[in-house]
Amino acid sequence: LSCLVINYLYSENPSFTTTRAMGMGLGYGGSLGGGQTITAVTVNKSLLAPLNLEIDPNIQVVRTQEKEQIKSLNNRFASFIDKVRFLEQQNKMLETKWSLLQGQTTTRSNIDAMFEAYIANLRRQLDSLGNDKMKLEADLHNMQGLVEDFKNKYEDEINKRTECENDFVLIKKDVDEAYMNKVELEAKLESLTDEINFLRSIYEEELRELQSQIKDTSVIVEMDNSRNLDMDAIVAEVKAQYEDIANRTRAEAETWYKTKYEEMQTSANRYGDDLRSTKTEIADLNRMIQRLQSEIDAVKGQRANLEAQIAEAEERGELAVKDAKARIKDLEDALQRAKQDMARQIREYQDLMNVKLALDIEIATYRKLLEGEEDRLANGIKAINISQQSSKFPSVTSCSTCSLDSLVVFRFNRLIEHL
């Protein structure tokens, strides 16, 4: 205890020397510093004898034990003081951290407001993207309706084209049949013409033969006048009959040929007109099909562009939502970590305050014990003279007005009051 008191006084006041310490009666049981050694405290029996104090020889052992106890208590008290200082430093550090955390909390609240504004902006953008998506979906629905309409029209035109092609095939078949009939009729006409020419040649040959026979007959008649035959009338009648037959046959053939030719010409003209009209309709249908095909391709391109824009908008919206959610999660994690750190520091602060309170209670208890010990020593022990010798300093410092324990307790109380 004496060494602790001297060291503390020396640390608080460097002008305090060991000589002053010895003058205070604190120079026993330790080193004064600077290489000076102090011998153990002894009882001068010569000084005690005239006083007739009748001191018990065992009191030195008791005093030594009490001093050791006081030293141990002093060491504990010093450790408590160091711990209190450390806790005060920790308390100040925690207060500083608390103020910093409060400032950071204010800043974080501003950041939270900024992030809330950013999130609100993202939500507005998301709503606008949703509205655009709805508009694009409506446009896509309309375009799909138009595509379906054009598709139905295209299918109708395809059906009409198929019907026209079928009609064209049928008409072509009829035209081919008419052409074959025409060829057949031309062949028949040619055969009839050949037959007529053949009959005509036969008729002419027969006529020539008849004429030659008539000439021979006339000669014979001239030679033989016994018979009276009108050969000219007969020949004229036969000739008239053959001519009539030939004329009727020719007239019938020409009439039939003209009729068939006119019918075939009429059919050919009609079929030609139908074919031309069919070709015109087919050309119109082809042009319409090409136009519808180009419109369908354009609508398909618009649909693909709209689908790409919708997919891009959805992807941008999803990325924005994911980014916002990730930032919100990071902010929530940071806020949760800050709250956990704050709660941990508050718990540490509370634990330190509890430790400080326990130390304050223990110090107060220890102070009461020391005060009680001081009262016990002041009431139970008389004042004695002590001497101190040094190997380097021959002077002896003595204190006859106060006891050693009273002085130690007094200095210890002064130390406690100073602390």
C-alpha positions in Angstrom: 0.0 0.0 0.0 2.8 2.4 0.9 4.6 1.7 -2.4 1.3 2.3 -4.3 0.7 5.6 -2.5 4.2 6.8 -3.0 4.1 5.9 -6.7 0.8 7.6 -7.2 2.0 10.7 -5.4 5.1 10.7 -7.4 3.2 10.3 -10.6 0.8 13.1 -9.6 3.5 15.4 -8.3 7.1 14.8 -9.6 8.5 17.2 -6.9 7.5 14.7 -4.3 10.7 12.9 -3.2 11.5 9.9 -1.2 12.7 12.0 1.7 9.3 13.6 2.0 7.8 10.2 1.8 10.0 9.0 4.6 9.0 12.1 6.5 5.4 11.1 6.2 6.3 7.7 7.7 5.8 5.7 4.5 9.3 4.4 4.0 9.0 0.8 5.1 8.5 -2.5 3.3 9.5 -1.5 -0.2 11.8 0.6 -2.6 11.7 4.4 -2.7 13.2 4.5 -6.2 16.5 5.9 -7.5 18.4 2.9 -6.1 17.6 3.5 -2.4 16.7 0.5 -0.3 14.7 0.5 2.9 15.0 -2.1 5.6 12.1 -3.8 7.2 10.3 -2.1 10.1 11.5 -3.2 13.6 10.4 -2.4 17.1 12.9 -0.5 19.2 12.5 -2.2 22.6 14.7 0.5 24.3 12.1 3.1 23.4 9.3 0.9 24.5 10.8 0.0 27.9 10.6 3.4 29.6 7.0 3.7 28.5 6.1 0.4 30.0 3.5 -0.3 27.2 3.6 -4.0 27.7 3.3 -4.8 23.9 2.6 -8.3 23.0 5.5 -9.8 21.0 3.0 -11.5 18.7 1.5 -8.2 17.6 4.1 -7.9 14.9 2.9 -11.1 13.3 -0.7 -9.8 13.5 0.4 -6.5 12.1 2.2 -8.2 9.2 -0.8 -10.3 8.4 -3.0 -7.2 8.5 -0.5 -5.4 6.2 -0.5 -8.3 3.8 -4.3 -8.2 3.8 -4.3 -4.5 3.2 -1.8 -4.9 0.4 -4.0 -7.5 -1.3 -7.0 -5.3 -0.8 -5.0 -2.4 -2.1 -4.1 -4.4 -5.2 -7.7 -5.3 -5.7 -8.7 -1.7 -5.2 -6.0 -0.6 -7.7 -7.3 -3.2 -10.2 -10.8 -2.0 -9.6 -9.7 1.6 -10.2 -8.0 0.6 -13.5 -11.0 -1.3 -14.5 -13.2 1.8 -13.6 -10.9 4.0 -15.7 -11.0 1.5 -18.6 -14.8 1.3 -18.3 -15.1 5.1 -18.3 -12.9 5.2 -21.4 -15.1 2.5 -22.9 -18.2 4.5 -21.9 -16.8 7.6 -23.5 -16.0 5.6 -26.6 -19.4 4.1 -26.7 -21.0 7.5 -26.2 -18.9 8.7 -29.1 -20.0 5.7 -31.2 -23.6 6.4 -30.1 -23.4 10.0 -31.3 -21.8 8.8 -34.5 -24.5 6.2 -34.9 -27.1 8.8 -34.3 -25.6 11.0 -36.9 -25.3 8.0 -39.2 -28.9 7.1 -38.5 -29.9 10.6 -39.6 -27.8 10.2 -42.7 -29.3 6.8 -43.3 -32.7 8.2 -43.0 -31.8 10.7 -45.7 -30.5 7.8 -47.8 -33.7 5.9 -47.1 -35.7 8.9 -48.3 -33.5 9.1 -51.4 -34.0 5.4 -52.0 -37.7 5.6 -51.3 -37.9 8.4 -53.9 -35.8 6.3 -56.3 -38.1 3.3 -55.6 -41.1 5.5 -56.2 -39.6 6.6 -59.5 -38.9 3.0 -60.5 -42.5 2.1 -59.5 -43.8 5.0 -61.7 -41.6 3.8 -64.5 -42.9 0.3 -63.9 -46.5 1.6 -64.0 -45.8 3.5 -67.2 -44.2 0.3 -68.7 -47.2 -1.6 -67.5 -49.5 0.9 -69.3 -47.3 0.8 -72.4 -47.5 -3.0 -72.2 -51.3 -2.9 -71.9 -51.4 -0.5 -74.9 -49.0 -2.7 -76.9 -51.1 -5.8 -75.9 -54.2 -4.0 -77.1 -52.5 -3.0 -80.4 -51.2 -6.6 -80.7 -54.8 -7.8 -80.1 -56.0 -5.5 -82.8 -53.2 -6.5 -85.1 -54.0 -10.1 -84.4 -57.6 -9.4 -85.3 -56.6 -7.7 -88.5 -54.2 -10.6 -89.3 -57.1 -13.0 -88.7 -59.4 -10.9 -90.9 -56.7 -10.8 -93.6 -56.1 -14.5 -93.1 -59.8 -15.2 -93.5 -59.9 -13.0 -96.6 -56.8 -14.7 -97.9 -58.3 -18.1 -97.3 -61.5 -17.0 -99.1 -59.5 -15.7 -102.0 -57.6 -19.0 -102.0 -60.9 -20.9 -102.1 -62.2 -18.6 -104.8 -59.0 -19.1 -106.7 -59.3 -22.9 -106.3 -62.9 -22.7 -107.6 -61.8 -20.5 -110.5 -59.0 -23.0 -111.3 -61.5 -25.8 -111.1 -63.9 -23.8 -113.4 -61.0 -23.1 -115.6 -60.1 -26.8 -115.8 -63.7 -27.6 -116.6 -63.9 -24.8 -119.2 -60.6 -25.9 -120.6 -61.9 -29.4 -120.8 -65.1 -28.1 -122.6 -62.8 -26.1 -124.9 -60.7 -29.1 -125.6 -63.9 -31.1 -126.3 -65.1 -28.3 -128.6 -61.8 -28.2 -130.3 -61.8 -31.9 -130.8 -65.4 -31.7 -132.0 -64.2 -29.0 -134.4 -61.3 -31.1 -135.6 -63.6 -34.0 -136.0 -66.2 -31.9 -137.8 -63.4 -30.5 -140.0 -62.3 -34.1 -140.7 -65.9 -35.1 -141.5 -66.3 -32.0 -143.6 -63.1 -32.9 -145.5 -64.3 -36.5 -145.8 -67.7 -35.3 -147.0 -66.0 -32.8 -149.4 -63.9 -35.7 -150.7 -67.0 -37.8 -150.9 -68.8 -35.1 -152.8 -65.9 -34.6 -155.1 -65.7 -38.3 -155.6 -69.5 -38.5 -156.2 -69.1 -35.5 -158.5 -66.4 -37.2 -160.4 -68.4 -40.4 -160.5 -71.4 -38.4 -161.7 -69.4 -36.7 -164.3 -67.9 -40.0 -165.4 -71.3 -41.6 -165.5 -72.5 -38.6 -167.3 -69.8 -39.0 -169.8 -70.5 -42.6 -170.1 -74.2 -41.9 -170.6 -73.4 -39.3 -173.1 -71.1 -41.7 -174.9 -73.8 -44.3 -174.7 -76.3 -41.8 -175.9 -74.1 -41.1 -178.8 -73.7 -44.7 -179.6 -77.4 -45.2 -179.1 -78.2 -42.4 -181.5 -76.0 -43.9 -184.0 -77.8 -47.1 -183.5 -81.1 -45.3 -183.7 -80.0 -43.8 -186.9 -79.1 -47.2 -188.0 -82.2 -48.7 -186.7 -85.2 -46.5 -186.8 -87.5 -49.3 -185.7 -87.7 -48.0 -182.1 -88.8 -44.5 -181.1 -87.1 -43.6 -177.8 -86.7 -40.1 -176.4 -83.2 -40.4 -175.1 -82.7 -36.7 -174.6 -85.6 -36.6 -172.3 -84.4 -39.6 -170.4 -80.9 -38.1 -170.1 -82.2 -34.8 -169.2 -84.4 -36.4 -166.6 -81.6 -38.4 -165.2 -79.3 -35.4 -165.3 -81.9 -33.4 -163.6 -82.4 -36.0 -161.0 -78.6 -36.3 -160.3 -78.2 -32.6 -160.3 -81.1 -32.3 -157.9 -79.6 -34.9 -155.7 -76.2 -33.3 -155.9 -77.6 -29.9 -155.2 -79.6 -31.1 -152.3 -76.6 -33.0 -150.9 -74.4 -30.0 -151.5 -76.9 -27.7 -149.9 -77.5 -30.0 -147.0 -73.7 -30.5 -146.5 -73.1 -26.8 -146.8 -76.0 -26.0 -144.5 -74.8 -28.6 -142.0 -71.2 -27.4 -142.2 -72.2 -23.8 -141.9 -74.5 -24.6 -138.9 -71.8 -26.6 -137.2 -69.1 -24.0 -138.1 -71.3 -21.2 -136.7 -72.1 -23.3 -133.6 -68.4 -24.1 -133.1 -67.4 -20.5 -133.8 -70.0 -19.3 -131.3 -68.9 -21.9 -128.8 -65.2 -21.0 -129.4 -66.0 -17.2 -129.1 -68.0 -17.9 -125.9 -65.3 -20.1 -124.5 -62.7 -17.6 -125.6 -64.5 -14.8 -123.9 -65.0 -17.0 -120.8 -61.3 -17.9 -120.9 -60.3 -14.3 -121.3 -62.5 -13.3 -118.4 -61.3 -16.2 -116.4 -57.7 -15.2 -117.2 -58.5 -11.6 -116.2 -60.1 -12.8 -113.0 -57.1 -15.1 -112.3 -54.7 -12.2 -112.9 -56.8 -9.9 -110.6 -56.8 -12.7 -108.0 -53.1 -13.1 -108.4 -52.5 -9.4 -107.9 -54.9 -9.4 -105.0 -53.1 -12.4 -103.5 -49.8 -10.7 -103.9 -51.1 -7.5 -102.4 -52.6 -9.5 -99.4 -49.4 -11.5 -99.1 -47.4 -8.3 -98.9 -49.9 -6.8 -96.4 -49.7 -10.0 -94.4 -45.9 -9.9 -94.5 -46.0 -6.2 -93.4 -48.5 -7.1 -90.6 -46.3 -10.0 -89.5 -43.3 -7.7 -89.4 -45.2 -5.2 -87.3 -46.3 -8.0 -85.1 -42.8 -9.3 -84.7 -41.6 -5.8 -83.9 -44.4 -5.3 -81.4 -43.6 -8.7 -79.8 -39.9 -7.8 -79.6 -40.8 -4.4 -78.1 -43.1 -6.0 -75.6 -40.4 -8.6 -74.7 -37.8 -5.9 -74.4 -40.2 -3.8 -72.2 -41.0 -6.8 -70.1 -37.3 -7.6 -69.7 -36.5 -4.0 -68.8 -39.3 -4.0 -66.3 -38.2 -7.3 -64.8 -34.6 -6.1 -64.6 -35.7 -2.8 -63.0 -37.9 -4.6 -60.5 -35.1 -7.1 -59.7 -32.6 -4.2 -59.3 -35.0 -2.3 -57.1 -35.7 -5.5 -55.0 -32.0 -6.2 -54.7 -31.3 -2.6 -53.6 -34.2 -2.7 -51.2 -32.9 -6.0 -49.8 -29.4 -4.6 -49.5 -30.8 -1.5 -47.7 -32.9 -3.8 -45.4 -29.9 -6.0 -44.7 -27.7 -2.9 -44.0 -30.5 -1.5 -41.8 -30.8 -4.8 -40.0 -27.1 -5.0 -39.5 -27.0 -1.5 -38.2 -29.9 -2.3 -35.8 -28.1 -5.5 -34.7 -24.9 -3.5 -34.2 -26.7 -0.8 -32.3 -28.5 -3.4 -30.2 -25.2 -5.2 -29.5 -23.5 -1.9 -28.6 -26.4 -1.0 -26.4 -26.2 -4.4 -24.7 -22.5 -3.9 -24.3 -23.1 -0.5 -22.9 -25.7 -1.9 -20.5 -23.3 -4.7 -19.5 -20.6 -2.2 -18.9 -22.9 0.0 -16.9 -23.9 -3.0 -14.9 -20.3 -3.8 -14.3 -19.6 -0.2 -13.4 -22.5 -0.3 -11.0 -21.3 -3.5 -9.5 -17.8 -2.0 -9.2 -19.2 1.2 -7.6 -21.1 -1.0 -5.1 -17.9 -3.0 -4.4 -15.8 0.1 -4.1 -18.4 1.6 -1.7 -18.4 -1.7 0.3 -14.6 -1.8 0.2 -14.5 1.9 1.4 -16.9 1.1 4.2 -14.7 -1.9 5.2 -11.6 0.3 5.1 -13.4 3.0 7.2 -14.4 0.3 9.7 -10.9 -1.1 9.7 -9.6 2.5 10.3 -12.0 3.0 13.2 -11.0 -0.4 14.6 -7.3 0.3 14.3 -7.8 3.8 15.7 -9.6 2.6 18.8 -7.7 -0.7 19.4 -4.0 0.2 18.8 -1.9 2.8 20.7 0.6 5.1 19.0 4.1 3.7 18.8 7.4 5.1 17.7 8.9 3.6 14.5 12.3 4.1 13.0 13.6 3.6 9.6 17.2 3.1 8.6 18.8 3.3 5.2 22.1 2.0 3.9 22.8 5.3 2.2 21.0 7.8 4.5 21.8 7.5 8.2 19.0 9.8 9.2 16.0 8.2 10.9 12.5 9.5 10.5 10.1 8.8 13.4 6.6 9.6 14.1 5.5 9.6 17.7 2.2 11.3 17.4 0.4 8.7 15.1 0.4 5.0 14.7 1.6 3.3 11.5 -1.8 1.9 10.7 -3.5 5.2 11.2 -1.0 6.9 8.9 -1.5 4.3 6.3 -5.3 4.4 6.5 -5.1 8.2 6.4 -2.9 8.2 3.3 -5.2 5.6 1.7 -8.2 7.7 2.4 -6.5 10.7 0.9 -5.7 8.6 -2.2 -9.4 7.4 -2.4 -10.6 11.0 -2.0 -8.2 12.1 -4.7 -9.3 9.4 -7.0 
